[in-house]
Amino acid sequence: MDNQVKEIQSRVESESVFVQEVMDQVGRAVVGQRTMIEGLLLGLLTGGHILLEGVPGLAKTLAVRSLAASLGTDFQRIQFTPDLLPADLLGTLIFDQKRGEFTVKKGPIFSHVILADEINRAPAKVQSALLESMQELQVTLGETTYKLEEPFLVLATQNPIEQEGTYPLPEAQVDRFMLKILVDYPKRDEERRIMDLMVGADPPQIQPVLQREQLLKARELVQTIYLDDKIKEYILDIVRASRDPKEYNLSLSALISYGASPRASIYLARAAKAHAFLRGRGFVTPEDVKTVGPSVLRHRISVSYEAEAEELTSEDIVRSLFDHIEVP
């Protein structure tokens, strides 16, 4: 086993060089926000979709556009609005009168990287149109199902629900996002650098540094990163404690309406492996799980009315889980 881990470690060290190159390119346009950028890279390396939440003006859209520009893949930006229709995303069947048959007009969903900008501005029927493509990597138009080409990644941005003109995302769709990343305001020195950068005459140019074949190869390598059985049990303890806190001697039962699904265990393991890859390691540590844990779990735990009365959020619940579950 030690020789196998050493071999993986050697491969990771040599093949993860592009990580810093991508970070450097995105950093030319986006100042700070390292957590958000690393979260986007976790999605790229695992094929997991990412939900970015924050108030307008925090460079969510710019970060996704910059990341896409650093890749040698197709990119489509879809602006979600209240009048958007499912056909505007997926495509539709058009009747050809000369031929007397229907022809397929594919929508923007048939791309590698999809930016669903302000996804919660569109009603539920449009949001639900993404479900099949996000989970099954396919789109059904009429009676025909079309496979989506890998890599396929939905990077969605949303404004906080309490703002006007927004619709809550369906729970089934929220669970299909591997990570929910909260984007906060920049620090003072970062905001000064942002001002200097954006007031300048020439906007920063992003160069593609990662090709499609290289990304798919990196994804395969991420899957082989060593995940010890003790770490697997740690992940299961965290997720299962969100469903049955009493089993782990936690007094959280009255605060949780429902806990994380088994999909959380899968995504937590995948994200931990990808995080180890970003750090140039061929094995996962508990710190990897702790780092990605909040982004994987915060949108999968629903708090009760009692928790809301005490002004507790799912973020507080997740923090309590990691504080009390024993680390291997």
NORPE-V763387 format. One record per pair of residues at least 4 apart in sequence whose C-alpha atoms are under 8 Angstrom apart, sorted by the first residue. I is the first residue (numbers start at 1). GAP is how many residues later the second one is. Records with the same first field share a line. If there is no record, write none. Layout:
I->GAP  GAP
This chain:
1->4
2->4
3->4
4->4
5->4  220  221  277  278
6->4  276
7->4
8->4  216  217  218  274
9->4  271  272  273  274
10->4  272
11->4  210  271
12->4  209  265  268  269  270
13->4  267  268
15->203
16->202  261  262  264
17->4
18->4  191  192
19->4  259
20->4
21->4  188
22->4  45  48  187  188
23->4  14
24->4
25->4  41  42  45  181  182
26->4  11  37  40  41  44  180
27->4  5
28->176  177  178
29->33  34  37  168  175  176  177
30->29  32  33  36  164
31->159  160  162  163
32->154  158
33->4  150  153
34->4
35->4
36->4  16  145  146  147
37->4  26
38->4
39->4  11  140  142
40->4  10  24  115
41->4
42->4  6  229  232  233
43->4  5  6  7  110  135  136  228
44->4  109  171
45->170  173  174  177  229
46->173  176  224  225  228
47->104  105  106
48->105  129  130  131  219
49->85  104  105  106  107  127  128  129  130
50->104  105  106  127  128  129  130  131
51->104  105  106  107  126  128  129  130
52->8  103  104  105  106  128  129  130  131
53->104  105  106  107  127  128  129  130
54->4  6  103  104  105  106  128  129  130
55->104  105  128
56->103
58->125  126  127  128
59->4
60->4  97  123
61->4  54  56  96
62->4
63->4
64->4  51  91
65->4  50
66->4  140
67->4
68->4  5  7  45
69->137  138  139
70->136  137  138  139  140
71->137  138  139  140  141
72->136  137  138  139  140
73->39  40  138  139
74->37  38  39
75->36  37  38  39  40
76->32  33  35  36  37  38  39
77->37  38  39  40
78->11  30  36  37  38  39
79->37  38  39  40
80->4  36  37  38  39  40  41  42
81->37  40  41
82->39  40  41
83->39
84->4  38  42
85->4  40  41
86->4  5  39  40  43
87->4  5  20
88->19  20
89->18  19  20  40
90->16  17  18  19  20  39  49  51
91->13  14  15  16  17  50
92->12  13  14  15  49
93->9  10  11  12  48  49
94->8  9  10  11
95->5  6  7  8
96->4  5  6  7
97->4
104->37
106->4
109->5
110->38  39
111->37  38  41
112->37  38  39  40  41
113->38  39  40  41  42
114->38  39  40  41  42
115->39  40  41  42
116->38  39  40  41
117->39  40  41
118->38  39  40  41
119->8  37  38  39
120->7  38  39  41  46  47  48  49
121->37  44  45  46
122->4  5  44  45
123->4  44
124->4  43  45  46
125->4
126->4
127->4  42  43  46
128->42  45
130->4  43
131->4  42  45
132->4  5  6  7
133->4  5  6  15
134->4  19  20  42
135->41
137->10  11  12  15
138->7  8  9  10
139->6  7  8  9
140->4  5  6
141->4  5
148->4
151->61  65
159->4  7
161->5  6  7
162->4
169->4  5
170->4
171->4
172->4
173->4
174->125  126
175->88  124  125
178->86  89  118
179->116  117  118
180->115  116  118  119
181->114
186->4  5
187->4
188->4
189->4
190->4
191->4
192->4
193->4
194->4
195->4
196->4
197->6
198->5
210->4  5
211->4
212->4
213->4
214->4
215->4
216->4
217->4
218->4
219->4
220->4
221->4
222->51  52  55
223->47  50
225->48  52  57  58  59
226->47  56  57  58
227->4  5  46  56  57
228->4  56
229->4
230->4  98
231->4  53  54  55  97
232->4  37
233->4
234->4  91  92  93  94
235->4  30  33  34  54
236->4  29
237->4  88
238->4  83  84  87
239->4  20  21  22  23  25  26
240->4  5  19  20
241->4  5  6  7  9  80
242->14  16  17  18  59  79
243->13  15  16  17
244->4  9  15
245->4  5  6  7  8
246->4  5  6  7
248->77
250->74
252->4  65
254->50  52  53
255->48  49  50  51  52
256->45  46  47  48  51
257->44  45  46  47
258->43  44  45
259->41  42  43
260->4  37  40  41
261->4  39
262->4
263->4
264->4  32  33  36
265->4
266->4
267->4  29
268->4  21  24  25  28
269->4  20
270->4
271->4  18  21
272->4  12  16  17  20
273->4  10  11  15
274->4
275->4  13  17
276->4  5  6  7  8  9  12
277->4  5
284->4  5
285->4
286->4  41  42
287->4
288->4
289->4
290->4  32
292->4
293->4  25
294->4  21  24  25
295->4
296->4
297->4  21
298->16  17  20
299->15
301->13
302->12
303->4  5  9  10  11
304->4
305->4
306->4
307->4  5  6
308->4  5
312->4  5
313->4
314->4
315->4
316->4
317->4
318->4
319->4
320->4
321->4
